[in-house]
Amino acid sequence: MQTDGGKMSRAEAGRKGGRTTKQRYGHEHFGRIGKIGGKKGGETTKKRYGSEFYQQIGRKGGSR
């Protein structure tokens, strides 16, 4: 589905790319990259900001 002028929205482009990746590599691929990405990102953030950072952002999220 395209918006006016034949251009694709970011959301549409993302869905299209996700579907193409799923067809190419299978749904297990997303599980594998999700585990890797979450692990690396969390460890990097913890090294950079310390465990107190997670406490602070947790409080901010809970206060909404």
SVG drawing of the C-alpha trace seen along z (x, -y; Angstrom):
<svg xmlns="http://www.w3.org/2000/svg" viewBox="-3 -13 35 33">
<polyline fill="none" stroke="black" stroke-width="0.4" points="0.0,0.0 1.4,-3.3 0.5,-6.9 -0.2,-9.7 2.4,-10.2 3.5,-6.6 5.9,-7.1 6.1,-4.7 5.9,-5.7 8.6,-4.7 6.2,-2.2 5.4,-0.7 9.1,-0.4 9.8,1.2 7.1,3.8 8.2,4.5 11.8,5.0 10.8,7.2 8.7,9.4 11.5,9.7 14.0,10.6 11.6,13.2 11.1,14.8 14.9,14.9 16.1,16.1 13.0,17.4 11.4,16.2 14.1,17.9 16.5,15.3 14.7,12.5 14.9,14.5 18.7,15.0 19.4,11.4 17.1,10.2 19.1,12.2 22.4,11.0 21.3,7.4 19.8,7.3 22.7,8.9 25.4,6.7 23.4,3.5 22.6,4.2 26.2,5.0 27.5,2.0 25.1,-0.3 25.9,1.2 29.6,0.7 29.1,-2.9 26.6,-4.1 26.7,-1.6 23.8,0.4 22.5,-2.8 21.5,-4.1 18.9,-1.3 17.5,-2.2 17.1,-5.8 15.4,-5.1 13.2,-2.5 11.9,-5.1 11.3,-7.6 9.3,-5.0 7.2,-4.1 6.4,-7.7 4.5,-8.3"/>
</svg>
